[in-house]
Amino acid sequence: MDDPRDEIRLEYLRDWRALARTRMEHIIGLTNQIFRHLVLLNGGAIVSLFTLLGHDAQLRVDRANLMQAFIAFVAGLVATMGGMTASFFAQNRLFAIEHATAEQFAADLMEIEVNAGFKIPGLSFGRVCRTVAIALSFTALAGFGVGCYLALLSVTAGK
């Protein structure tokens, strides 16, 4: 390293990589929390409906609406699992993109020619997976809302 700017470039590169790593950790942590809460919502609702059925002798319920509520909560759980899977693939692509971008950035910063036709790997696949994960998380939330509505309707309709 004859040029004093090289040390500055390397320090900048280290900071940039640390920022990218921190950003990825926050994205993954937030995604995990969102899907964990969706599992808790829909799974807890299913458990509460089983509890409601256990007390059926004391409370009259419309079983047809209650079954539809079960289906909505299960659909919410299935959407959550699908969203978690799509999120995994999106995060995997995002990591690969961050890594490839960092390598190209390092080469550009050090003024080294490594890849003239640089292309970010799997960007469109990552975007599709991210969109699917977001759509499925909203679907899971909608399943919870519909399930709650149907469960409440089953209790009121049974009286």
OpenMM code with the backbone's topology and positions (N, CA, C; nanometers):
from openmm import Vec3, app, unit

residues = "MET ASP ASP PRO ARG ASP GLU ILE ARG LEU GLU TYR LEU ARG ASP TRP ARG ALA LEU ALA ARG THR ARG MET GLU HIS ILE ILE GLY LEU THR ASN GLN ILE PHE ARG HIS LEU VAL LEU LEU ASN GLY GLY ALA ILE VAL SER LEU PHE THR LEU LEU GLY HIS ASP ALA GLN LEU ARG VAL ASP ARG ALA ASN LEU MET GLN ALA PHE ILE ALA PHE VAL ALA GLY LEU VAL ALA THR MET GLY GLY MET THR ALA SER PHE PHE ALA GLN ASN ARG LEU PHE ALA ILE GLU HIS ALA THR ALA GLU GLN PHE ALA ALA ASP LEU MET GLU ILE GLU VAL ASN ALA GLY PHE LYS ILE PRO GLY LEU SER PHE GLY ARG VAL CYS ARG THR VAL ALA ILE ALA LEU SER PHE THR ALA LEU ALA GLY PHE GLY VAL GLY CYS TYR LEU ALA LEU LEU SER VAL THR ALA GLY LYS".split()
positions = [
    Vec3(0.0843, -0.1173, 0.0000),
    Vec3(0.0000, 0.0000, 0.0000),
    Vec3(0.0887, 0.1233, 0.0000),
    Vec3(0.1217, 0.1631, -0.1193),
    Vec3(0.2076, 0.2799, -0.1319),
    Vec3(0.1283, 0.4091, -0.1214),
    Vec3(0.0081, 0.4052, -0.1713),
    Vec3(-0.0754, 0.5251, -0.1716),
    Vec3(-0.1458, 0.5384, -0.0365),
    Vec3(-0.1348, 0.6552, 0.0308),
    Vec3(-0.2034, 0.6722, 0.1606),
    Vec3(-0.3555, 0.6651, 0.1478),
    Vec3(-0.4073, 0.6863, 0.0286),
    Vec3(-0.5523, 0.6770, 0.0092),
    Vec3(-0.6015, 0.5332, 0.0194),
    Vec3(-0.5114, 0.4364, -0.0017),
    Vec3(-0.5500, 0.2954, 0.0070),
    Vec3(-0.5983, 0.2583, 0.1465),
    Vec3(-0.5323, 0.3093, 0.2488),
    Vec3(-0.5749, 0.2821, 0.3872),
    Vec3(-0.7129, 0.3424, 0.4146),
    Vec3(-0.7364, 0.4599, 0.3631),
    Vec3(-0.8670, 0.5250, 0.3793),
    Vec3(-0.9734, 0.4450, 0.3049),
    Vec3(-0.9398, 0.3988, 0.1855),
    Vec3(-1.0339, 0.3178, 0.1082),
    Vec3(-1.0676, 0.1872, 0.1807),
    Vec3(-0.9666, 0.1228, 0.2359),
    Vec3(-0.9915, -0.0020, 0.3093),
    Vec3(-1.0779, 0.0211, 0.4326),
    Vec3(-1.0530, 0.1284, 0.5043),
    Vec3(-1.1341, 0.1601, 0.6223),
    Vec3(-1.2785, 0.1888, 0.5818),
    Vec3(-1.2948, 0.2608, 0.4727),
    Vec3(-1.4291, 0.2889, 0.4215),
    Vec3(-1.4992, 0.1594, 0.3819),
    Vec3(-1.4253, 0.0688, 0.3178),
    Vec3(-1.4815, -0.0595, 0.2771),
    Vec3(-1.5243, -0.1418, 0.3991),
    Vec3(-1.4433, -0.1445, 0.5032),
    Vec3(-1.4787, -0.2175, 0.6259),
    Vec3(-1.6062, -0.1608, 0.6879),
    Vec3(-1.6148, -0.0277, 0.6915),
    Vec3(-1.7345, 0.0362, 0.7469),
    Vec3(-1.8576, 0.0042, 0.6625),
    Vec3(-1.8407, 0.0043, 0.5315),
    Vec3(-1.9519, -0.0241, 0.4416),
    Vec3(-1.9996, -0.1669, 0.4586),
    Vec3(-1.9081, -0.2604, 0.4701),
    Vec3(-1.9454, -0.4006, 0.4915),
    Vec3(-2.0130, -0.4194, 0.6269),
    Vec3(-1.9644, -0.3511, 0.7298),
    Vec3(-2.0259, -0.3618, 0.8631),
    Vec3(-2.1689, -0.3074, 0.8598),
    Vec3(-2.1891, -0.1977, 0.7873),
    Vec3(-2.3232, -0.1413, 0.7742),
    Vec3(-2.4156, -0.2380, 0.7010),
    Vec3(-2.3665, -0.2995, 0.5942),
    Vec3(-2.4472, -0.3961, 0.5189),
    Vec3(-2.4821, -0.5163, 0.6059),
    Vec3(-2.3869, -0.5630, 0.6848),
    Vec3(-2.4114, -0.6784, 0.7725),
    Vec3(-2.5149, -0.6423, 0.8792),
    Vec3(-2.5026, -0.5245, 0.9368),
    Vec3(-2.5979, -0.4796, 1.0388),
    Vec3(-2.7375, -0.4654, 0.9793),
    Vec3(-2.7447, -0.4113, 0.8587),
    Vec3(-2.8740, -0.3952, 0.7922),
    Vec3(-2.9387, -0.5317, 0.7697),
    Vec3(-2.8600, -0.6292, 0.7249),
    Vec3(-2.9133, -0.7637, 0.7031),
    Vec3(-2.9627, -0.8254, 0.8345),
    Vec3(-2.8870, -0.8081, 0.9415),
    Vec3(-2.9282, -0.8627, 1.0709),
    Vec3(-3.0604, -0.8028, 1.1165),
    Vec3(-3.0786, -0.6731, 1.0953),
    Vec3(-3.2037, -0.6087, 1.1355),
    Vec3(-3.3213, -0.6555, 1.0497),
    Vec3(-3.2982, -0.6706, 0.9204),
    Vec3(-3.4051, -0.7177, 0.8312),
    Vec3(-3.4479, -0.8590, 0.8701),
    Vec3(-3.3510, -0.9451, 0.8922),
    Vec3(-3.3820, -1.0835, 0.9287),
    Vec3(-3.4528, -1.0890, 1.0642),
    Vec3(-3.4050, -1.0117, 1.1612),
    Vec3(-3.4679, -1.0094, 1.2937),
    Vec3(-3.6113, -0.9603, 1.2884),
    Vec3(-3.6352, -0.8534, 1.2125),
    Vec3(-3.7709, -0.7998, 1.2004),
    Vec3(-3.8633, -0.8990, 1.1313),
    Vec3(-3.8141, -0.9614, 1.0258),
    Vec3(-3.8941, -1.0610, 0.9539),
    Vec3(-3.9303, -1.1779, 1.0442),
    Vec3(-3.8340, -1.2262, 1.1190),
    Vec3(-3.8610, -1.3374, 1.2111),
    Vec3(-3.9646, -1.2990, 1.3155),
    Vec3(-3.9563, -1.1781, 1.3680),
    Vec3(-4.0544, -1.1329, 1.4678),
    Vec3(-4.1950, -1.1255, 1.4085),
    Vec3(-4.2052, -1.0735, 1.2872),
    Vec3(-4.3371, -1.0616, 1.2231),
    Vec3(-4.4005, -1.1995, 1.2065),
    Vec3(-4.3256, -1.2945, 1.1526),
    Vec3(-4.3831, -1.4272, 1.1296),
    Vec3(-4.4064, -1.5019, 1.2605),
    Vec3(-4.3235, -1.4794, 1.3599),
    Vec3(-4.3453, -1.5411, 1.4907),
    Vec3(-4.4784, -1.4937, 1.5501),
    Vec3(-4.5068, -1.3652, 1.5356),
    Vec3(-4.6325, -1.3123, 1.5884),
    Vec3(-4.7528, -1.3634, 1.5094),
    Vec3(-4.7369, -1.3799, 1.3793),
    Vec3(-4.8475, -1.4342, 1.2999),
    Vec3(-4.8778, -1.5789, 1.3378),
    Vec3(-4.7740, -1.6570, 1.3651),
    Vec3(-4.7949, -1.7947, 1.4119),
    Vec3(-4.8659, -1.7930, 1.5467),
    Vec3(-4.8231, -1.7039, 1.6340),
    Vec3(-4.8842, -1.6930, 1.7665),
    Vec3(-5.0311, -1.6523, 1.7564),
    Vec3(-5.0605, -1.5565, 1.6691),
    Vec3(-5.2000, -1.5130, 1.6526),
    Vec3(-5.2893, -1.6264, 1.6031),
    Vec3(-5.2543, -1.6847, 1.4897),
    Vec3(-5.3399, -1.7876, 1.4310),
    Vec3(-5.3387, -1.9170, 1.5120),
    Vec3(-5.2231, -1.9585, 1.5607),
    Vec3(-5.2159, -2.0795, 1.6432),
    Vec3(-5.2904, -2.0628, 1.7741),
    Vec3(-5.2750, -1.9475, 1.8374),
    Vec3(-5.3472, -1.9207, 1.9619),
    Vec3(-5.4972, -1.9164, 1.9411),
    Vec3(-5.5377, -1.8651, 1.8264),
    Vec3(-5.6811, -1.8608, 1.7966),
    Vec3(-5.7378, -2.0019, 1.7802),
    Vec3(-5.6607, -2.0902, 1.7183),
    Vec3(-5.7067, -2.2289, 1.7037),
    Vec3(-5.7210, -2.2946, 1.8403),
    Vec3(-5.6247, -2.2724, 1.9275),
    Vec3(-5.6311, -2.3283, 2.0633),
    Vec3(-5.7528, -2.2726, 2.1370),
    Vec3(-5.7786, -2.1438, 2.1199),
    Vec3(-5.8943, -2.0850, 2.1892),
    Vec3(-6.0257, -2.1415, 2.1364),
    Vec3(-6.0311, -2.1734, 2.0071),
    Vec3(-6.1529, -2.2346, 1.9538),
    Vec3(-6.1725, -2.3761, 2.0083),
    Vec3(-6.0628, -2.4507, 2.0252),
    Vec3(-6.0740, -2.5821, 2.0877),
    Vec3(-6.1240, -2.5690, 2.2318),
    Vec3(-6.0784, -2.4667, 2.2999),
    Vec3(-6.1252, -2.4416, 2.4363),
    Vec3(-6.2737, -2.4083, 2.4358),
    Vec3(-6.3155, -2.3294, 2.3377),
    Vec3(-6.4569, -2.2941, 2.3255),
    Vec3(-6.5416, -2.4188, 2.3011),
    Vec3(-6.4926, -2.5084, 2.2182),
    Vec3(-6.5660, -2.6328, 2.1928),
    Vec3(-6.5733, -2.7201, 2.3178),
    Vec3(-6.4719, -2.7139, 2.4010),
    Vec3(-6.4728, -2.7911, 2.5251),
    Vec3(-6.5789, -2.7440, 2.6226),
    Vec3(-6.6169, -2.6180, 2.6109),
    Vec3(-6.7205, -2.5625, 2.6980),
    Vec3(-6.8539, -2.5501, 2.6250),
    Vec3(-6.8743, -2.6315, 2.5248),
    Vec3(-6.9933, -2.6247, 2.4406),
    Vec3(-7.1214, -2.6507, 2.5197),
    Vec3(-7.1132, -2.7272, 2.6272),
    Vec3(-7.2343, -2.7576, 2.7052),
    Vec3(-7.2895, -2.6313, 2.7713),
    Vec3(-7.2015, -2.5399, 2.8060),
    Vec3(-7.2453, -2.4177, 2.8728),
    Vec3(-7.2750, -2.3050, 2.7747),
    Vec3(-7.2248, -2.3186, 2.6527),
    Vec3(-7.2391, -2.2103, 2.5550),
    Vec3(-7.2856, -2.2698, 2.4227),
    Vec3(-7.3872, -2.2115, 2.3652),
    Vec3(-7.4361, -2.2614, 2.2361),
    Vec3(-7.3611, -2.1917, 2.1241),
    Vec3(-7.3105, -2.2718, 2.0306),
    Vec3(-7.2369, -2.2154, 1.9166),
    Vec3(-7.2890, -2.2753, 1.7869),
    Vec3(-7.2773, -2.1993, 1.6827),
    Vec3(-7.3098, -2.2463, 1.5490),
    Vec3(-7.1855, -2.3146, 1.4930),
    Vec3(-7.1918, -2.4470, 1.4848),
    Vec3(-7.0724, -2.5243, 1.4469),
    Vec3(-7.0280, -2.4988, 1.3029),
    Vec3(-7.1201, -2.4643, 1.2142),
    Vec3(-7.0814, -2.4371, 1.0748),
    Vec3(-6.9901, -2.3137, 1.0682),
    Vec3(-7.0287, -2.2069, 1.1363),
    Vec3(-6.9438, -2.0869, 1.1399),
    Vec3(-6.8126, -2.1137, 1.2137),
    Vec3(-6.8207, -2.1973, 1.3171),
    Vec3(-6.6999, -2.2294, 1.3930),
    Vec3(-6.6012, -2.3074, 1.3072),
    Vec3(-6.6501, -2.3987, 1.2234),
    Vec3(-6.5624, -2.4734, 1.1333),
    Vec3(-6.4985, -2.3806, 1.0300),
    Vec3(-6.5757, -2.2837, 0.9821),
    Vec3(-6.5203, -2.1864, 0.8879),
    Vec3(-6.4130, -2.1012, 0.9554),
    Vec3(-6.4335, -2.0714, 1.0838),
    Vec3(-6.3312, -1.9967, 1.1585),
    Vec3(-6.2035, -2.0798, 1.1708),
    Vec3(-6.2195, -2.2091, 1.1993),
    Vec3(-6.1027, -2.2994, 1.2031),
    Vec3(-6.0277, -2.2960, 1.0704),
    Vec3(-6.1033, -2.3060, 0.9617),
    Vec3(-6.0416, -2.3064, 0.8289),
    Vec3(-5.9674, -2.1755, 0.8041),
    Vec3(-6.0246, -2.0631, 0.8452),
    Vec3(-5.9587, -1.9334, 0.8262),
    Vec3(-5.8289, -1.9262, 0.9072),
    Vec3(-5.8317, -1.9755, 1.0316),
    Vec3(-5.7100, -1.9726, 1.1132),
    Vec3(-5.6026, -2.0662, 1.0583),
    Vec3(-5.6446, -2.1844, 1.0128),
    Vec3(-5.5489, -2.2788, 0.9531),
    Vec3(-5.4914, -2.2192, 0.8246),
    Vec3(-5.5759, -2.1550, 0.7450),
    Vec3(-5.5271, -2.0886, 0.6238),
    Vec3(-5.4263, -1.9795, 0.6601),
    Vec3(-5.4510, -1.9103, 0.7702),
    Vec3(-5.3553, -1.8104, 0.8182),
    Vec3(-5.2222, -1.8731, 0.8568),
    Vec3(-5.2290, -1.9897, 0.9222),
    Vec3(-5.1047, -2.0600, 0.9574),
    Vec3(-5.0299, -2.1088, 0.8338),
    Vec3(-5.1036, -2.1613, 0.7368),
    Vec3(-5.0402, -2.2083, 0.6130),
    Vec3(-4.9767, -2.0906, 0.5387),
    Vec3(-5.0462, -1.9781, 0.5335),
    Vec3(-4.9905, -1.8589, 0.4690),
    Vec3(-4.8653, -1.8111, 0.5428),
    Vec3(-4.8675, -1.8215, 0.6739),
    Vec3(-4.7497, -1.7824, 0.7526),
    Vec3(-4.6313, -1.8712, 0.7208),
    Vec3(-4.6535, -2.0017, 0.7139),
    Vec3(-4.5440, -2.0943, 0.6810),
    Vec3(-4.4903, -2.0680, 0.5400),
    Vec3(-4.5808, -2.0446, 0.4461),
    Vec3(-4.5380, -2.0111, 0.3105),
    Vec3(-4.4609, -1.8807, 0.3066),
    Vec3(-4.5065, -1.7833, 0.3842),
    Vec3(-4.4362, -1.6553, 0.3918),
    Vec3(-4.2978, -1.6687, 0.4530),
    Vec3(-4.2869, -1.7550, 0.5544),
    Vec3(-4.1553, -1.7781, 0.6152),
    Vec3(-4.0598, -1.8417, 0.5143),
    Vec3(-4.1107, -1.9348, 0.4351),
    Vec3(-4.0279, -1.9997, 0.3338),
    Vec3(-3.9840, -1.8997, 0.2271),
    Vec3(-4.0775, -1.8209, 0.1773),
    Vec3(-4.0430, -1.7190, 0.0776),
    Vec3(-3.9467, -1.6169, 0.1359),
    Vec3(-3.9656, -1.5833, 0.2619),
    Vec3(-3.8760, -1.4892, 0.3290),
    Vec3(-3.7348, -1.5449, 0.3388),
    Vec3(-3.7231, -1.6754, 0.3659),
    Vec3(-3.5911, -1.7371, 0.3716),
    Vec3(-3.5191, -1.7223, 0.2377),
    Vec3(-3.5899, -1.7525, 0.1286),
    Vec3(-3.5271, -1.7408, -0.0034),
    Vec3(-3.4940, -1.5955, -0.0372),
    Vec3(-3.5823, -1.5033, 0.0014),
    Vec3(-3.5550, -1.3618, -0.0239),
    Vec3(-3.4328, -1.3157, 0.0538),
    Vec3(-3.4211, -1.3568, 0.1799),
    Vec3(-3.3051, -1.3178, 0.2605),
    Vec3(-3.1774, -1.3820, 0.2071),
    Vec3(-3.1875, -1.5052, 0.1588),
    Vec3(-3.0722, -1.5718, 0.0993),
    Vec3(-3.0238, -1.4939, -0.0231),
    Vec3(-3.1164, -1.4545, -0.1095),
    Vec3(-3.0795, -1.3754, -0.2278),
    Vec3(-3.0256, -1.2392, -0.1867),
    Vec3(-3.0882, -1.1779, -0.0867),
    Vec3(-3.0437, -1.0464, -0.0407),
    Vec3(-2.9010, -1.0534, 0.0118),
    Vec3(-2.8693, -1.1610, 0.0835),
    Vec3(-2.7330, -1.1783, 0.1322),
    Vec3(-2.6357, -1.1939, 0.0163),
    Vec3(-2.6735, -1.2755, -0.0830),
    Vec3(-2.5864, -1.2955, -0.1991),
    Vec3(-2.5663, -1.1647, -0.2746),
    Vec3(-2.6719, -1.0859, -0.2839),
    Vec3(-2.6630, -0.9560, -0.3517),
    Vec3(-2.5708, -0.8629, -0.2749),
    Vec3(-2.5872, -0.8579, -0.1421),
    Vec3(-2.5006, -0.7728, -0.0598),
    Vec3(-2.3545, -0.8148, -0.0746),
    Vec3(-2.3304, -0.9463, -0.0749),
    Vec3(-2.1937, -0.9961, -0.0864),
    Vec3(-2.1337, -0.9600, -0.2227),
    Vec3(-2.2093, -0.9845, -0.3295),
    Vec3(-2.1593, -0.9538, -0.4632),
    Vec3(-2.1374, -0.8045, -0.4811),
    Vec3(-2.2289, -0.7244, -0.4279),
    Vec3(-2.2150, -0.5792, -0.4374),
    Vec3(-2.0932, -0.5319, -0.3597),
    Vec3(-2.0710, -0.5902, -0.2425),
    Vec3(-1.9538, -0.5522, -0.1623),
    Vec3(-1.8241, -0.5882, -0.2342),
    Vec3(-1.8213, -0.7042, -0.2976),
    Vec3(-1.7004, -0.7442, -0.3710),
    Vec3(-1.6740, -0.6510, -0.4882),
    Vec3(-1.7809, -0.6146, -0.5604),
    Vec3(-1.7634, -0.5231, -0.6729),
    Vec3(-1.7245, -0.3848, -0.6224),
    Vec3(-1.7852, -0.3430, -0.5111),
    Vec3(-1.7532, -0.2143, -0.4518),
    Vec3(-1.6065, -0.2101, -0.4098),
    Vec3(-1.5596, -0.3198, -0.3523),
    Vec3(-1.4191, -0.3272, -0.3113),
    Vec3(-1.3274, -0.3165, -0.4327),
    Vec3(-1.3645, -0.3856, -0.5383),
    Vec3(-1.2823, -0.3799, -0.6597),
    Vec3(-1.2817, -0.2392, -0.7184),
    Vec3(-1.3988, -0.1750, -0.7190),
    Vec3(-1.4056, -0.0386, -0.7709),
    Vec3(-1.3261, 0.0574, -0.6837),
    Vec3(-1.3368, 0.0370, -0.5519),
    Vec3(-1.2679, 0.1248, -0.4580),
    Vec3(-1.1168, 0.1118, -0.4704),
    Vec3(-1.0704, -0.0096, -0.4898),
    Vec3(-0.9260, -0.0329, -0.5025),
    Vec3(-0.8783, -0.0151, -0.6469),
    Vec3(-0.9729, 0.0248, -0.7343),
    Vec3(-0.9420, 0.0481, -0.8756),
    Vec3(-0.8829, -0.0758, -0.9406),
    Vec3(-0.9482, -0.1900, -0.9121),
    Vec3(-0.9075, -0.3177, -0.9694),
    Vec3(-1.0176, -0.3607, -1.0661),
    Vec3(-0.9808, -0.4073, -1.1814),
    Vec3(-1.0774, -0.4557, -1.2789),
    Vec3(-1.0981, -0.6051, -1.2571),
    Vec3(-1.2133, -0.6443, -1.1985),
    Vec3(-1.2387, -0.7863, -1.1749),
    Vec3(-1.3541, -0.8394, -1.2581),
    Vec3(-1.4540, -0.7568, -1.2799),
    Vec3(-1.5718, -0.8051, -1.3498),
    Vec3(-1.6312, -0.6896, -1.4294),
    Vec3(-1.5983, -0.6852, -1.5545),
    Vec3(-1.6440, -0.5742, -1.6377),
    Vec3(-1.7960, -0.5771, -1.6565),
    Vec3(-1.8536, -0.6939, -1.6701),
    Vec3(-1.9979, -0.7060, -1.6898),
    Vec3(-2.0693, -0.7393, -1.5599),
    Vec3(-2.0463, -0.6629, -1.4550),
    Vec3(-2.1021, -0.6934, -1.3233),
    Vec3(-2.2540, -0.6917, -1.3277),
    Vec3(-2.3123, -0.7997, -1.2781),
    Vec3(-2.4574, -0.8126, -1.2682),
    Vec3(-2.4902, -0.8689, -1.1306),
    Vec3(-2.5893, -0.8106, -1.0665),
    Vec3(-2.6295, -0.8575, -0.9336),
    Vec3(-2.6992, -0.9923, -0.9494),
    Vec3(-2.6522, -1.0974, -0.8784),
    Vec3(-2.7069, -1.2324, -0.8972),
    Vec3(-2.8448, -1.2500, -0.8324),
    Vec3(-2.9395, -1.2977, -0.9102),
    Vec3(-3.0699, -1.3355, -0.8552),
    Vec3(-3.1541, -1.2220, -0.8017),
    Vec3(-3.1357, -1.1015, -0.8540),
    Vec3(-3.2096, -0.9876, -0.8006),
    Vec3(-3.3601, -1.0035, -0.8237),
    Vec3(-3.4000, -1.0445, -0.9432),
    Vec3(-3.5434, -1.0571, -0.9712),
    Vec3(-3.6063, -1.1688, -0.8876),
    Vec3(-3.5356, -1.2813, -0.8690),
    Vec3(-3.5869, -1.3892, -0.7852),
    Vec3(-3.6038, -1.3417, -0.6410),
    Vec3(-3.5079, -1.2667, -0.5908),
    Vec3(-3.5173, -1.2130, -0.4549),
    Vec3(-3.6351, -1.1195, -0.4387),
    Vec3(-3.6590, -1.0374, -0.5401),
    Vec3(-3.7728, -0.9446, -0.5341),
    Vec3(-3.9058, -1.0196, -0.5368),
    Vec3(-3.9122, -1.1218, -0.6195),
    Vec3(-4.0354, -1.2020, -0.6257),
    Vec3(-4.0604, -1.2693, -0.4906),
    Vec3(-3.9566, -1.3296, -0.4322),
    Vec3(-3.9713, -1.3946, -0.3015),
    Vec3(-4.0117, -1.2955, -0.1937),
    Vec3(-3.9531, -1.1764, -0.1966),
    Vec3(-3.9892, -1.0734, -0.0985),
    Vec3(-4.1358, -1.0341, -0.1144),
    Vec3(-4.1818, -1.0153, -0.2378),
    Vec3(-4.3206, -0.9777, -0.2628),
    Vec3(-4.4155, -1.0880, -0.2180),
    Vec3(-4.3801, -1.2124, -0.2464),
    Vec3(-4.4629, -1.3260, -0.2039),
    Vec3(-4.4687, -1.3327, -0.0514),
    Vec3(-4.3557, -1.3126, 0.0145),
    Vec3(-4.3526, -1.3175, 0.1615),
    Vec3(-4.4407, -1.2082, 0.2215),
    Vec3(-4.4345, -1.0895, 0.1659),
    Vec3(-4.5178, -0.9793, 0.2169),
    Vec3(-4.6653, -1.0083, 0.1927),
    Vec3(-4.6982, -1.0562, 0.0721),
    Vec3(-4.8383, -1.0873, 0.0409),
    Vec3(-4.8917, -1.1970, 0.1323),
    Vec3(-4.8104, -1.2996, 0.1577),
    Vec3(-4.8552, -1.4088, 0.2448),
    Vec3(-4.8685, -1.3637, 0.3905),
    Vec3(-4.7853, -1.2698, 0.4336),
    Vec3(-4.8005, -1.2208, 0.5712),
    Vec3(-4.9316, -1.1440, 0.5864),
    Vec3(-4.9684, -1.0657, 0.4851),
    Vec3(-5.0978, -0.9973, 0.4910),
    Vec3(-5.2132, -1.0964, 0.4782),
    Vec3(-5.1937, -1.2028, 0.4008),
    Vec3(-5.2953, -1.3076, 0.3906),
    Vec3(-5.3153, -1.3759, 0.5256),
    Vec3(-5.2044, -1.4015, 0.5965),
    Vec3(-5.2141, -1.4629, 0.7292),
    Vec3(-5.2880, -1.3715, 0.8266),
    Vec3(-5.2605, -1.2426, 0.8180),
    Vec3(-5.3295, -1.1469, 0.9042),
    Vec3(-5.4776, -1.1408, 0.8694),
    Vec3(-5.5092, -1.1463, 0.7403),
    Vec3(-5.6490, -1.1477, 0.6979),
    Vec3(-5.7178, -1.2758, 0.7447),
    Vec3(-5.6468, -1.3893, 0.7394),
    Vec3(-5.7032, -1.5147, 0.7899),
    Vec3(-5.7384, -1.5039, 0.9368),
    Vec3(-5.6527, -1.4358, 1.0133),
    Vec3(-5.6821, -1.4161, 1.1548),
    Vec3(-5.8063, -1.3292, 1.1728),
    Vec3(-5.8145, -1.2213, 1.0968),
    Vec3(-5.9303, -1.1324, 1.1079),
    Vec3(-6.0602, -1.2003, 1.0700),
    Vec3(-6.0590, -1.2717, 0.9595),
    Vec3(-6.1790, -1.3436, 0.9150),
    Vec3(-6.2158, -1.4523, 1.0153),
    Vec3(-6.1150, -1.5238, 1.0651),
    Vec3(-6.1402, -1.6280, 1.1643),
    Vec3(-6.2026, -1.5722, 1.2914),
    Vec3(-6.1523, -1.4589, 1.3370),
    Vec3(-6.2112, -1.3951, 1.4566),
    Vec3(-6.3560, -1.3552, 1.4320),
    Vec3(-6.3813, -1.2976, 1.3153),
    Vec3(-6.5176, -1.2570, 1.2820),
    Vec3(-6.6112, -1.3775, 1.2813),
    Vec3(-6.5689, -1.4838, 1.2166),
    Vec3(-6.6527, -1.6033, 1.2081),
    Vec3(-6.6714, -1.6698, 1.3456),
    Vec3(-6.5677, -1.6668, 1.4279),
    Vec3(-6.5814, -1.7247, 1.5613),
    Vec3(-6.6796, -1.6455, 1.6449),
    Vec3(-6.6718, -1.5147, 1.6368),
    Vec3(-6.7692, -1.4308, 1.7094),
    Vec3(-6.9091, -1.4489, 1.6535),
    Vec3(-6.9199, -1.4624, 1.5240),
    Vec3(-7.0500, -1.4839, 1.4610),
    Vec3(-7.1100, -1.6180, 1.5042),
    Vec3(-7.0260, -1.7165, 1.5231),
    Vec3(-7.0760, -1.8487, 1.5628),
    Vec3(-7.1314, -1.8445, 1.7046),
    Vec3(-7.0733, -1.7665, 1.7914),
    Vec3(-7.1236, -1.7562, 1.9290),
    Vec3(-7.2539, -1.6782, 1.9316),
    Vec3(-7.2634, -1.5701, 1.8593),
    Vec3(-7.3855, -1.4897, 1.8592),
    Vec3(-7.4976, -1.5606, 1.7857),
    Vec3(-7.4647, -1.6311, 1.6762),
    Vec3(-7.5691, -1.6982, 1.6000),
    Vec3(-7.6237, -1.8193, 1.6736),
    Vec3(-7.5482, -1.8754, 1.7641),
    Vec3(-7.5923, -1.9951, 1.8364),
    Vec3(-7.6892, -1.9639, 1.9489),
    Vec3(-7.6979, -1.8423, 1.9926),
    Vec3(-7.7866, -1.8082, 2.1057),
    Vec3(-7.9270, -1.7811, 2.0608),
] * unit.nanometer
topology = app.Topology()
chain = topology.addChain("A")
for resn in residues:
    res = topology.addResidue(resn, chain)
    for name in ("N", "CA", "C"):
        topology.addAtom(name, app.Element.getBySymbol(name[0]), res)
